[in-house]
Amino acid sequence: MSIFSPEEASINNLLNAGSSIRGNVRITGFMRVDGDIDGNLECSGAVIVGDKARIRGNITARSVTVSGIVLGDIWAPEGVHLTARSVVLGDVQTHNFRADEEVVFDGHCVSLKDDAAYSEASERWQNAKAISAKAFRA
C-alpha cells in the first residue's frame, strides 16, 4: 500500500541535512525533512521525516512517514508510518497506522478506518486533551 499519490512522485519541498528552521512552516505539496524544524509543520501533501531529521512541533499533513525524531503530535488522515528506529513522543491521529520494529512511540493513538468512528474518537480525545491541559495549568 502506497500512501503517496501519483502526483507526489517527486519531492517539491526539501529541508536538507544540516539545515534548520525555527518557527512554524506551511508547505504546499510533498515535503521531505532531513534537517531540523523547531516549530509546527503544516503540509497539504505527504511528509517524510528522514532518519537524521528532528522536528520539535506538531505535524499536520495528508500522510506522514517518520524515520527520525518527532517531539509533537501528528495528524495525518491518510496514514502514518513509523519506520524502524524512529521516535515519536506525541499523539497520532490517522485512519491508517503502521509501526515497524524498534520504534519508540509515547503518546495516544487514534487510528480507525471508519470515518464516523474516527471522527467521534478524535473529537473525544481532543476534548479530553483540552480539559487536561486546562486542569494542569492551574
N, CA, C and O atoms as a MOPAC input file, in Angstrom:
PM7 MOZYME 1SCF
protein

 N      0.83900 1    -1.17200 1     0.00000 1
 C      0.00000 1     0.00000 1     0.00000 1
 C      0.88400 1     1.23600 1     0.00000 1
 O      1.72200 1     1.40000 1     0.88700 1
 N      0.71400 1     2.07500 1    -0.95000 1
 C      1.44600 1     3.33600 1    -1.01500 1
 C      0.59000 1     4.43900 1    -0.42100 1
 O     -0.60300 1     4.53100 1    -0.71100 1
 N      1.20500 1     5.28900 1     0.42100 1
 C      0.44800 1     6.39200 1     0.99200 1
 C      0.66900 1     7.67100 1     0.19000 1
 O      0.24700 1     8.74900 1     0.60800 1
 N      1.32500 1     7.55400 1    -0.95600 1
 C      1.57800 1     8.71600 1    -1.79700 1
 C      0.78900 1     8.60900 1    -3.08900 1
 O      0.67800 1     7.52700 1    -3.66700 1
 N      0.24700 1     9.71500 1    -3.53900 1
 C     -0.49900 1     9.72800 1    -4.78800 1
 C      0.47900 1     9.87300 1    -5.95700 1
 O      1.62700 1    10.26900 1    -5.75300 1
 N      0.03800 1     9.55800 1    -7.18400 1
 C      0.92400 1     9.65700 1    -8.34400 1
 C      1.48800 1    11.06400 1    -8.56000 1
 O      2.61700 1    11.20100 1    -9.03200 1
 N      0.72000 1    12.12100 1    -8.22300 1
 C      1.23400 1    13.47500 1    -8.42200 1
 C      2.33000 1    13.83200 1    -7.41900 1
 O      2.98600 1    14.86500 1    -7.55800 1
 N      2.53200 1    12.97400 1    -6.40200 1
 C      3.58200 1    13.22300 1    -5.42200 1
 C      4.80700 1    12.35100 1    -5.69800 1
 O      5.57100 1    12.04700 1    -4.78100 1
 N      4.99500 1    11.95600 1    -6.93300 1
 C      6.12300 1    11.10200 1    -7.27900 1
 C      7.44700 1    11.83800 1    -7.12700 1
 O      8.49000 1    11.20200 1    -6.97800 1
 N      7.42500 1    13.15700 1    -7.16300 1
 C      8.64700 1    13.92400 1    -6.95100 1
 C      8.46100 1    14.86100 1    -5.76400 1
 O      7.37300 1    15.38700 1    -5.52900 1
 N      9.53700 1    15.05500 1    -5.03000 1
 C      9.51500 1    15.92500 1    -3.85900 1
 C      9.62700 1    17.36300 1    -4.33700 1
 O     10.55600 1    17.69600 1    -5.07300 1
 N      8.69400 1    18.22500 1    -3.93100 1
 C      8.78500 1    19.60700 1    -4.36300 1
 C      9.18500 1    20.55400 1    -3.23300 1
 O      9.26600 1    21.76200 1    -3.45300 1
 N      9.43500 1    20.03600 1    -2.03100 1
 C      9.93600 1    20.83100 1    -0.91700 1
 C     10.90600 1    19.96900 1    -0.11400 1
 O     10.59100 1    18.83100 1     0.23500 1
 N     12.09400 1    20.51800 1     0.17900 1
 C     13.13300 1    19.74500 1     0.84500 1
 C     13.89400 1    20.61400 1     1.82700 1
 O     14.31300 1    21.72100 1     1.49100 1
 N     14.07300 1    20.10900 1     3.05000 1
 C     14.95200 1    20.73600 1     4.03000 1
 C     16.10600 1    19.77500 1     4.23000 1
 O     15.94800 1    18.72600 1     4.85400 1
 N     17.27600 1    20.13500 1     3.69900 1
 C     18.43600 1    19.25300 1     3.69900 1
 C     19.03500 1    19.06100 1     5.08400 1
 O     18.81700 1    19.87000 1     5.98600 1
 N     19.79200 1    17.98000 1     5.24300 1
 C     20.52800 1    17.71900 1     6.47500 1
 C     21.47300 1    18.89000 1     6.73600 1
 O     22.06700 1    19.43600 1     5.80600 1
 N     21.60700 1    19.26700 1     7.99200 1
 C     22.44800 1    20.39700 1     8.35300 1
 C     21.71700 1    21.72600 1     8.32900 1
 O     22.23500 1    22.72700 1     8.82400 1
 N     20.51800 1    21.74800 1     7.75900 1
 C     19.70000 1    22.96100 1     7.72300 1
 C     18.69800 1    22.93100 1     8.86600 1
 O     18.30400 1    21.86500 1     9.33800 1
 N     18.28900 1    24.13000 1     9.30700 1
 C     17.29700 1    24.17400 1    10.37500 1
 C     16.37500 1    25.36800 1    10.18000 1
 O     16.74300 1    26.38000 1     9.58500 1
 N     15.16500 1    25.21100 1    10.70400 1
 C     14.15400 1    26.27200 1    10.67400 1
 C     13.61700 1    26.42400 1    12.08300 1
 O     13.27300 1    25.43700 1    12.73500 1
 N     13.54500 1    27.66200 1    12.55400 1
 C     12.89700 1    27.94300 1    13.83300 1
 C     11.65800 1    28.76100 1    13.52500 1
 O     11.75000 1    29.87400 1    13.00700 1
 N     10.49100 1    28.20100 1    13.84600 1
 C      9.22100 1    28.84400 1    13.55500 1
 C      8.30700 1    27.88300 1    12.82900 1
 O      8.73400 1    26.81700 1    12.38700 1
 N      7.05900 1    28.26000 1    12.70900 1
 C      6.07700 1    27.41400 1    12.04700 1
 C      6.26500 1    27.44500 1    10.53900 1
 O      6.62100 1    28.47300 1     9.96400 1
 N      6.01700 1    26.28900 1     9.90200 1
 C      6.22200 1    26.14100 1     8.46100 1
 C      4.91600 1    25.67200 1     7.83300 1
 O      4.28300 1    24.73900 1     8.32700 1
 N      4.51500 1    26.32000 1     6.74200 1
 C      3.33200 1    25.90700 1     5.97600 1
 C      3.79300 1    25.64400 1     4.54900 1
 O      4.36700 1    26.52000 1     3.90200 1
 N      3.53700 1    24.41900 1     4.05900 1
 C      4.05200 1    23.96700 1     2.76100 1
 C      2.90300 1    23.45000 1     1.89900 1
 O      1.97000 1    22.82400 1     2.40000 1
 N      2.98400 1    23.72000 1     0.60300 1
 C      2.05400 1    23.14600 1    -0.35700 1
 C      2.77400 1    22.00900 1    -1.07600 1
 O      3.89400 1    22.18700 1    -1.55500 1
 N      2.14400 1    20.85600 1    -1.15200 1
 C      2.73700 1    19.72300 1    -1.87200 1
 C      3.40900 1    18.74600 1    -0.93900 1
 O      3.03400 1    18.62000 1     0.22600 1
 N      4.40300 1    18.05400 1    -1.45800 1
 C      5.13700 1    16.98400 1    -0.81400 1
 C      6.36100 1    17.57300 1    -0.12900 1
 O      7.05700 1    18.39300 1    -0.72700 1
 N      6.64800 1    17.17100 1     1.12600 1
 C      7.77700 1    17.72200 1     1.88800 1
 C      8.64400 1    16.60700 1     2.43400 1
 O      8.14200 1    15.65100 1     3.02500 1
 N      9.95200 1    16.73100 1     2.23500 1
 C     10.91900 1    15.82900 1     2.87000 1
 C     11.77500 1    16.66500 1     3.79800 1
 O     12.30900 1    17.70200 1     3.40400 1
 N     11.90300 1    16.20600 1     5.04000 1
 C     12.70600 1    16.90000 1     6.03900 1
 C     13.88000 1    16.00700 1     6.41700 1
 O     13.69000 1    14.90100 1     6.92500 1
 N     15.10200 1    16.49500 1     6.16600 1
 C     16.30700 1    15.80100 1     6.60500 1
 C     17.07700 1    16.64500 1     7.61800 1
 O     18.07200 1    16.18900 1     8.18200 1
 N     16.61700 1    17.87400 1     7.84600 1
 C     17.23800 1    18.76700 1     8.82200 1
 C     16.38600 1    18.86700 1    10.06400 1
 O     15.71300 1    17.91000 1    10.44700 1
 N     16.41700 1    20.04200 1    10.70100 1
 C     15.71200 1    20.26000 1    11.96400 1
 C     14.65300 1    21.35400 1    11.81200 1
 O     14.88300 1    22.37100 1    11.15700 1
 N     13.50000 1    21.13200 1    12.42100 1
 C     12.45600 1    22.14400 1    12.49600 1
 C     12.06100 1    22.29700 1    13.95900 1
 O     11.69300 1    21.32700 1    14.62200 1
 N     12.14100 1    23.52100 1    14.44600 1
 C     11.68100 1    23.84300 1    15.79600 1
 C     10.43100 1    24.69400 1    15.63100 1
 O     10.49800 1    25.92200 1    15.66900 1
 N      9.29900 1    24.04100 1    15.44900 1
 C      8.02800 1    24.69600 1    15.18200 1
 C      7.08900 1    23.71100 1    14.52600 1
 O      7.48400 1    22.59200 1    14.20000 1
 N      5.86700 1    24.11300 1    14.33400 1
 C      4.86200 1    23.24800 1    13.72100 1
 C      5.04000 1    23.19300 1    12.20400 1
 O      5.44200 1    24.17600 1    11.58100 1
 N      4.73600 1    22.03700 1    11.62300 1
 C      4.80800 1    21.83600 1    10.17800 1
 C      3.41700 1    21.49800 1     9.67200 1
 O      2.81300 1    20.51400 1    10.10000 1
 N      2.91000 1    22.32000 1     8.75600 1
 C      1.61100 1    22.07900 1     8.12200 1
 C      1.85600 1    21.90600 1     6.63500 1
 O      2.43300 1    22.78000 1     5.98800 1
 N      1.41300 1    20.76500 1     6.08600 1
 C      1.69400 1    20.42900 1     4.69400 1
 C      0.41600 1    19.91300 1     4.03900 1
 O     -0.31700 1    19.12100 1     4.63100 1
 N      0.15400 1    20.36900 1     2.80900 1
 C     -1.05900 1    19.93200 1     2.11200 1
 C     -0.93300 1    18.51900 1     1.55000 1
 O     -1.94300 1    17.89000 1     1.23400 1
 N      0.28700 1    18.01600 1     1.42200 1
 C      0.51400 1    16.68100 1     0.87300 1
 C      1.12500 1    15.76000 1     1.91100 1
 O      0.78500 1    15.80900 1     3.09300 1
 N      2.02800 1    14.92500 1     1.44600 1
 C      2.70600 1    13.96500 1     2.30500 1
 C      3.97700 1    14.57500 1     2.88900 1
 O      4.57000 1    15.48300 1     2.30600 1
 N      4.38400 1    14.06100 1     4.04700 1
 C      5.63300 1    14.47800 1     4.68900 1
 C      6.47100 1    13.24500 1     4.96500 1
 O      5.97000 1    12.23600 1     5.46300 1
 N      7.75700 1    13.33600 1     4.63600 1
 C      8.72600 1    12.31200 1     5.01600 1
 C      9.71200 1    12.96700 1     5.96800 1
 O     10.32200 1    13.98500 1     5.64100 1
 N      9.86600 1    12.37700 1     7.15200 1
 C     10.83400 1    12.83500 1     8.13500 1
 C     12.00100 1    11.85200 1     8.05600 1
 O     11.89200 1    10.71200 1     8.50700 1
 N     13.12200 1    12.30400 1     7.47600 1
 C     14.28300 1    11.44200 1     7.26500 1
 C     14.91800 1    10.96600 1     8.56200 1
 O     14.61000 1    11.48300 1     9.63600 1
 N     15.80900 1     9.97300 1     8.46200 1
 C     16.37000 1     9.34400 1     9.65800 1
 C     17.26500 1    10.25700 1    10.50000 1
 O     17.48400 1     9.97100 1    11.67700 1
 N     17.77900 1    11.33000 1     9.93700 1
 C     18.59900 1    12.28600 1    10.70100 1
 C     17.79200 1    13.53400 1    11.10400 1
 O     18.32000 1    14.42500 1    11.77000 1
 N     16.53900 1    13.59500 1    10.70700 1
 C     15.70100 1    14.77200 1    10.95600 1
 C     15.18300 1    14.79100 1    12.38500 1
 O     14.97500 1    13.75500 1    13.01700 1
 N     14.98200 1    16.03000 1    12.87500 1
 C     14.39000 1    16.23200 1    14.19500 1
 C     13.35600 1    17.34800 1    14.07200 1
 O     13.65200 1    18.44200 1    13.59200 1
 N     12.15200 1    17.04900 1    14.51000 1
 C     11.08800 1    18.05500 1    14.49300 1
 C     10.55300 1    18.19400 1    15.91400 1
 O     10.10000 1    17.22400 1    16.52200 1
 N     10.61600 1    19.41900 1    16.42700 1
 C     10.01100 1    19.70400 1    17.73000 1
 C      8.81600 1    20.59800 1    17.46500 1
 O      8.93100 1    21.82300 1    17.43200 1
 N      7.67000 1    19.96800 1    17.27700 1
 C      6.43400 1    20.66000 1    16.94500 1
 C      5.45100 1    19.66800 1    16.36400 1
 O      5.79600 1    18.51400 1    16.10900 1
 N      4.24400 1    20.11200 1    16.15700 1
 C      3.19500 1    19.25700 1    15.61300 1
 C      3.27600 1    19.19600 1    14.09200 1
 O      3.68300 1    20.16100 1    13.44600 1
 N      2.88700 1    18.05700 1    13.52700 1
 C      2.84600 1    17.87700 1    12.07200 1
 C      1.40300 1    17.62900 1    11.65900 1
 O      0.72500 1    16.76100 1    12.20800 1
 N      0.94500 1    18.40800 1    10.67900 1
 C     -0.36000 1    18.21000 1    10.06500 1
 C     -0.11900 1    18.01700 1     8.57500 1
 O      0.43400 1    18.89700 1     7.91600 1
 N     -0.52900 1    16.87200 1     8.03900 1
 C     -0.31600 1    16.56400 1     6.62000 1
 C     -1.31800 1    15.49800 1     6.20300 1
 O     -2.02400 1    14.93000 1     7.03600 1
 N     -1.37000 1    15.23300 1     4.89600 1
 C     -2.23100 1    14.15400 1     4.41800 1
 C     -1.73000 1    12.80300 1     4.90900 1
 O     -2.51700 1    11.97000 1     5.36100 1
 N     -0.41400 1    12.58500 1     4.82000 1
 C      0.21100 1    11.36300 1     5.31300 1
 C      1.61300 1    11.70700 1     5.80500 1
 O      2.22000 1    12.67200 1     5.34300 1
 N      2.12400 1    10.90800 1     6.74800 1
 C      3.43900 1    11.16600 1     7.32900 1
 C      4.19100 1     9.85100 1     7.48700 1
 O      3.65100 1     8.86900 1     7.99500 1
 N      5.44700 1     9.84700 1     7.04300 1
 C      6.35900 1     8.74000 1     7.28400 1
 C      7.50500 1     9.27600 1     8.12600 1
 O      8.16600 1    10.24100 1     7.74200 1
 N      7.74400 1     8.64800 1     9.28300 1
 C      8.77900 1     9.11600 1    10.20100 1
 C      9.90400 1     8.09100 1    10.27900 1
 O      9.67300 1     6.92300 1    10.59300 1
 N     11.12400 1     8.54100 1     9.99000 1
 C     12.31400 1     7.72700 1    10.20100 1
 C     13.21500 1     8.36600 1    11.24400 1
 O     14.11800 1     7.71100 1    11.76700 1
 N     12.98300 1     9.64000 1    11.55500 1
 C     13.79500 1    10.38100 1    12.51500 1
 C     13.07200 1    10.55600 1    13.83300 1
 O     12.48700 1     9.61100 1    14.36100 1
 N     13.11400 1    11.78500 1    14.37000 1
 C     12.54300 1    12.08900 1    15.68000 1
 C     11.49600 1    13.18500 1    15.55100 1
 O     11.73900 1    14.21900 1    14.93100 1
 N     10.32200 1    12.94800 1    16.14600 1
 C      9.26700 1    13.95100 1    16.20700 1
 C      8.85000 1    14.09300 1    17.66700 1
 O      8.39900 1    13.13500 1    18.29500 1
 N      9.01000 1    15.30600 1    18.19500 1
 C      8.54900 1    15.62400 1    19.54600 1
 C      7.33200 1    16.51300 1    19.38500 1
 O      7.44000 1    17.73800 1    19.43700 1
 N      6.18500 1    15.90500 1    19.19200 1
 C      4.94500 1    16.63300 1    18.94400 1
 C      3.90100 1    15.69400 1    18.38300 1
 O      4.17500 1    14.52400 1    18.11600 1
 N      2.71600 1    16.21300 1    18.21100 1
 C      1.59500 1    15.42700 1    17.71600 1
 C      1.61200 1    15.34400 1    16.19400 1
 O      2.10800 1    16.24400 1    15.51600 1
 N      1.06400 1    14.25200 1    15.66900 1
 C      0.94700 1    14.05100 1    14.22100 1
 C     -0.52200 1    13.83700 1    13.89300 1
 O     -1.17700 1    12.96400 1    14.46300 1
 N     -1.03500 1    14.64500 1    12.96700 1
 C     -2.39100 1    14.47300 1    12.44700 1
 C     -2.26800 1    14.28800 1    10.94500 1
 O     -1.90600 1    15.21600 1    10.22300 1
 N     -2.57200 1    13.07900 1    10.47900 1
 C     -2.44300 1    12.75100 1     9.05500 1
 C     -3.52900 1    11.74500 1     8.70000 1
 O     -3.35000 1    10.54500 1     8.90600 1
 N     -4.65000 1    12.21900 1     8.16900 1
 C     -5.79300 1    11.33000 1     7.95100 1
 C     -5.52500 1    10.11300 1     7.06000 1
 O     -6.10000 1     9.05000 1     7.29300 1
 N     -4.67600 1    10.24600 1     6.05800 1
 C     -4.47100 1     9.11500 1     5.14100 1
 C     -3.54200 1     8.04500 1     5.68100 1
 O     -3.69900 1     6.87500 1     5.33100 1
 N     -2.58800 1     8.39900 1     6.51600 1
 C     -1.70900 1     7.36900 1     7.05000 1
 C     -0.50200 1     7.91600 1     7.76500 1
 O      0.00800 1     8.98700 1     7.43500 1
 N     -0.04100 1     7.14800 1     8.77000 1
 C      1.19800 1     7.43100 1     9.49500 1
 C      1.99200 1     6.13700 1     9.54000 1
 O      1.47900 1     5.08900 1     9.93100 1
 N      3.26600 1     6.22800 1     9.13000 1
 C      4.15600 1     5.07000 1     9.15300 1
 C      5.39600 1     5.44300 1     9.95900 1
 O      6.11100 1     6.38500 1     9.61400 1
 N      5.64600 1     4.69700 1    11.03700 1
 C      6.85400 1     4.87700 1    11.83900 1
 C      7.82100 1     3.77200 1    11.45200 1
 O      7.56800 1     2.59600 1    11.71500 1
 N      8.93400 1     4.15400 1    10.82400 1
 C      9.90000 1     3.15800 1    10.36800 1
 C     10.81100 1     2.74200 1    11.52000 1
 O     10.82000 1     3.38000 1    12.57300 1
 N     11.57100 1     1.67700 1    11.31600 1
 C     12.45600 1     1.13900 1    12.34300 1
 C     13.37600 1     2.21900 1    12.90700 1
 O     13.96300 1     3.00600 1    12.16400 1
 N     13.48800 1     2.24100 1    14.21600 1
 C     14.35100 1     3.15500 1    14.98000 1
 C     13.88100 1     4.61000 1    14.97200 1
 O     14.64100 1     5.50200 1    15.35100 1
 N     12.64700 1     4.86000 1    14.54900 1
 C     12.11700 1     6.22300 1    14.63800 1
 C     11.60900 1     6.46800 1    16.06000 1
 O     11.36700 1     5.53500 1    16.82600 1
 N     11.45300 1     7.76900 1    16.39100 1
 C     10.97500 1     8.15600 1    17.71200 1
 C      9.86200 1     9.18000 1    17.53600 1
 O     10.04200 1    10.18500 1    16.84900 1
 N      8.71600 1     8.92600 1    18.15500 1
 C      7.61500 1     9.88800 1    18.19000 1
 C      7.15300 1     9.99900 1    19.63900 1
 O      6.67800 1     9.03200 1    20.23400 1
 N      7.30500 1    11.20400 1    20.19300 1
 C      6.82500 1    11.49500 1    21.53500 1
 C      5.68900 1    12.48800 1    21.37700 1
 O      5.89900 1    13.70000 1    21.40800 1
 N      4.50000 1    11.96800 1    21.21000 1
 C      3.31700 1    12.78200 1    20.96200 1
 C      2.18300 1    11.91000 1    20.49100 1
 O      2.34600 1    10.70400 1    20.30400 1
 N      1.04600 1    12.51400 1    20.30300 1
 C     -0.15600 1    11.79200 1    19.90500 1
 C     -0.25300 1    11.67600 1    18.38400 1
 O      0.26800 1    12.51600 1    17.65000 1
 N     -0.92700 1    10.62000 1    17.92300 1
 C     -1.10800 1    10.37600 1    16.49500 1
 C     -2.59100 1    10.18400 1    16.20900 1
 O     -3.28600 1     9.44900 1    16.91000 1
 N     -3.06500 1    10.86400 1    15.15700 1
 C     -4.43400 1    10.66600 1    14.67700 1
 C     -4.38100 1    10.39900 1    13.18300 1
 O     -3.84000 1    11.19900 1    12.41900 1
 N     -4.94700 1     9.26300 1    12.76800 1
 C     -4.89600 1     8.84900 1    11.37900 1
 C     -5.93300 1     7.76400 1    11.11800 1
 O     -6.50700 1     7.21300 1    12.05700 1
 N     -6.17300 1     7.45700 1     9.85300 1
 C     -7.01900 1     6.31500 1     9.50600 1
 C     -6.19100 1     5.04200 1     9.41500 1
 O     -6.70700 1     3.95400 1     9.66900 1
 N     -4.90600 1     5.15800 1     9.05500 1
 C     -4.02900 1     4.00100 1     8.86300 1
 C     -2.72900 1     4.21200 1     9.62400 1
 O     -1.97100 1     5.12900 1     9.30800 1
 N     -2.45900 1     3.37600 1    10.62300 1
 C     -1.23700 1     3.49300 1    11.42700 1
 C     -0.39900 1     2.23900 1    11.25300 1
 O     -0.90200 1     1.11800 1    11.32500 1
 N      0.88800 1     2.45300 1    11.02200 1
 C      1.81600 1     1.32200 1    10.86800 1
 C      3.10900 1     1.66200 1    11.59400 1
 O      3.66000 1     2.74800 1    11.41300 1
 N      3.59600 1     0.73000 1    12.42100 1
 C      4.85600 1     0.92600 1    13.13200 1
 C      5.73100 1    -0.30100 1    12.93700 1
 O      5.30700 1    -1.42400 1    13.21000 1
 N      6.95100 1    -0.08700 1    12.46600 1
 C      7.90400 1    -1.17600 1    12.30000 1
 C      8.50400 1    -1.54700 1    13.65300 1
 O      8.17200 1    -0.93700 1    14.66900 1
 N      9.38000 1    -2.53800 1    13.66700 1
 C     10.07500 1    -2.93900 1    14.89400 1
 C     11.04900 1    -1.84900 1    15.32900 1
 O     11.48600 1    -1.02800 1    14.52400 1
 N     11.37600 1    -1.86000 1    16.60800 1
 C     12.36300 1    -0.95200 1    17.20400 1
 C     11.94500 1     0.51800 1    17.13900 1
 O     12.79900 1     1.40000 1    17.04300 1
 N     10.65600 1     0.78200 1    17.19000 1
 C     10.12100 1     2.14300 1    17.20300 1
 C      9.90600 1     2.56700 1    18.64600 1
 O      9.49300 1     1.76200 1    19.48000 1
 N     10.18800 1     3.84100 1    18.94400 1
 C      9.83200 1     4.40900 1    20.23500 1
 C      8.63800 1     5.32900 1    19.98700 1
 O      8.74100 1     6.32100 1    19.26500 1
 N      7.50500 1     4.98300 1    20.59800 1
 C      6.29300 1     5.78800 1    20.45900 1
 C      5.69200 1     5.95600 1    21.84500 1
 O      5.33300 1     4.97500 1    22.49500 1
 N      5.58400 1     7.20300 1    22.29800 1
 C      4.98700 1     7.50000 1    23.59600 1
 C      3.91500 1     8.54700 1    23.36700 1
 O      4.21400 1     9.73100 1    23.21400 1
 N      2.66900 1     8.10900 1    23.34300 1
 C      1.56400 1     9.01400 1    23.10000 1
 C      0.27400 1     8.24400 1    22.94300 1
 O      0.23200 1     7.02900 1    23.14000 1
 N     -0.75600 1     8.94500 1    22.59400 1
 C     -2.08100 1     8.37600 1    22.38400 1
 C     -2.30100 1     8.26600 1    20.87700 1
 O     -1.94600 1     9.17300 1    20.12500 1
 N     -2.88200 1     7.16300 1    20.44500 1
 C     -3.11200 1     6.96800 1    19.01200 1
 C     -4.58800 1     6.71700 1    18.74300 1
 O     -5.20100 1     5.84300 1    19.35500 1
 N     -5.15500 1     7.49600 1    17.81800 1
 C     -6.49800 1     7.25200 1    17.29500 1
 C     -6.31000 1     6.81100 1    15.85600 1
 O     -5.86100 1     7.59200 1    15.01600 1
 N     -6.65100 1     5.55900 1    15.56600 1
 C     -6.49100 1     5.02700 1    14.21600 1
 C     -7.67300 1     4.11300 1    13.90300 1
 O     -7.69700 1     2.94500 1    14.29300 1
 N     -8.64200 1     4.66500 1    13.20000 1
 C     -9.83600 1     3.91500 1    12.82900 1
 C    -10.14200 1     4.16200 1    11.36000 1
 O    -10.09600 1     5.30400 1    10.90400 1
 N    -10.44900 1     3.12200 1    10.62400 1
 C    -10.74500 1     3.26900 1     9.19700 1
 C    -12.11000 1     3.89900 1     8.94900 1
 O    -12.26300 1     4.69600 1     8.02300 1
 N    -13.10300 1     3.55100 1     9.76700 1
 C    -14.45300 1     4.07800 1     9.59900 1
 C    -14.46900 1     5.57500 1     9.91100 1
 O    -14.06800 1     5.99200 1    10.99800 1
 N    -14.93600 1     6.38200 1     8.95100 1
 C    -14.92300 1     7.84500 1     9.10600 1
 C    -15.69900 1     8.32700 1    10.32600 1
 O    -15.21600 1     9.18600 1    11.06300 1
 N    -16.89000 1     7.78900 1    10.54600 1
 C    -17.71200 1     8.23900 1    11.66900 1
 C    -17.06900 1     7.88100 1    13.00300 1
 O    -17.01100 1     8.71300 1    13.90800 1
 N    -16.58700 1     6.65300 1    13.12700 1
 C    -15.93900 1     6.23100 1    14.37200 1
 C    -14.65700 1     7.01600 1    14.61000 1
 O    -14.34200 1     7.38000 1    15.74300 1
 N    -13.91900 1     7.27300 1    13.53200 1
 C    -12.68500 1     8.05500 1    13.63600 1
 C    -12.98400 1     9.47500 1    14.12200 1
 O    -12.32800 1     9.97300 1    15.03600 1
 N    -13.96500 1    10.11400 1    13.51300 1
 C    -14.32500 1    11.48300 1    13.89700 1
 C    -14.76300 1    11.54800 1    15.35500 1
 O    -14.37000 1    12.45600 1    16.08800 1
 N    -15.57400 1    10.58800 1    15.77000 1
 C    -16.05700 1    10.56300 1    17.15100 1
 C    -14.90900 1    10.35100 1    18.13500 1
 O    -14.81300 1    11.06400 1    19.13400 1
 N    -14.04300 1     9.38300 1    17.86300 1
 C    -12.90500 1     9.10800 1    18.75300 1
 C    -11.93600 1    10.28600 1    18.77500 1
 O    -11.40700 1    10.63600 1    19.83100 1
 N    -11.70300 1    10.89200 1    17.62900 1
 C    -10.80800 1    12.03800 1    17.53400 1
 C    -11.34700 1    13.21300 1    18.34300 1
 O    -10.59800 1    13.86300 1    19.07300 1
 N    -12.63500 1    13.48200 1    18.21500 1
 C    -13.24900 1    14.58800 1    18.95500 1
 C    -13.19800 1    14.33700 1    20.46100 1
 O    -12.89600 1    15.24500 1    21.23600 1
 N    -13.49300 1    13.09900 1    20.87500 1
 C    -13.42300 1    12.75100 1    22.30500 1
 C    -12.02100 1    12.97200 1    22.84500 1
 O    -11.84400 1    13.51900 1    23.93400 1
 N    -11.00500 1    12.53800 1    22.06500 1
 C     -9.62300 1    12.68300 1    22.52200 1
 C     -9.20900 1    14.15700 1    22.58200 1
 O     -8.55200 1    14.57400 1    23.53500 1
 N     -9.58500 1    14.93800 1    21.58400 1
 C     -9.24900 1    16.36800 1    21.58700 1
 C     -9.89800 1    17.08000 1    22.77200 1
 O     -9.27000 1    17.93300 1    23.40000 1
 N    -11.14600 1    16.73600 1    23.08300 1
 C    -11.82400 1    17.33000 1    24.23400 1
 C    -11.13300 1    16.94800 1    25.53800 1
 O    -10.92500 1    17.79600 1    26.40600 1
 N    -10.78100 1    15.67800 1    25.67700 1
 C    -10.09500 1    15.22000 1    26.89000 1
 C     -8.73900 1    15.89500 1    27.03000 1
 O     -8.33000 1    16.26600 1    28.13000 1
 N     -8.05100 1    16.05100 1    25.92000 1
 C     -6.73600 1    16.69400 1    25.92400 1
 C     -6.85700 1    18.17500 1    26.31500 1
 O     -6.03500 1    18.68200 1    27.08000 1
 N     -7.86400 1    18.86000 1    25.80100 1
 C     -8.08000 1    20.27200 1    26.13300 1
 C     -8.41300 1    20.43100 1    27.61000 1
 O     -7.89300 1    21.33400 1    28.26500 1
 N     -9.26700 1    19.57200 1    28.14100 1
 C     -9.62400 1    19.63400 1    29.56800 1
 C     -8.39400 1    19.35900 1    30.42700 1
 O     -8.15600 1    20.04300 1    31.42200 1
 N     -7.62400 1    18.36500 1    30.04000 1
 C     -6.40600 1    18.01700 1    30.78100 1
 C     -5.41700 1    19.17700 1    30.78300 1
 O     -4.81200 1    19.47000 1    31.81400 1
 N     -5.24700 1    19.83300 1    29.64800 1
 C     -4.31500 1    20.96600 1    29.55600 1
 C     -4.75100 1    22.10100 1    30.47300 1
 O     -3.91700 1    22.72500 1    31.12800 1
 N     -6.04500 1    22.36900 1    30.52200 1
 C     -6.54500 1    23.43600 1    31.39100 1
 C     -6.38500 1    23.06800 1    32.86000 1
 O     -6.06800 1    23.92800 1    33.68100 1
 N     -6.60100 1    21.80300 1    33.19900 1
 C     -6.50800 1    21.35300 1    34.58400 1
 C     -5.07800 1    21.45100 1    35.09700 1
 O     -4.86700 1    21.77100 1    36.26700 1
 N     -4.09200 1    21.18200 1    34.24600 1
 C     -2.70100 1    21.20300 1    34.67900 1
 C     -2.08800 1    22.59500 1    34.66200 1
 O     -1.00600 1    22.79000 1    35.21500 1
 N     -2.75300 1    23.57400 1    34.04100 1
 C     -2.24400 1    24.95400 1    34.03000 1
 C     -2.50700 1    25.66400 1    35.34800 1
 O     -1.79800 1    26.60800 1    35.69800 1
 N     -3.49900 1    25.22700 1    36.06600 1
 C     -3.89700 1    25.93200 1    37.28900 1
 C     -2.87900 1    25.80900 1    38.39000 1
 O     -3.07800 1    26.35000 1    39.47800 1

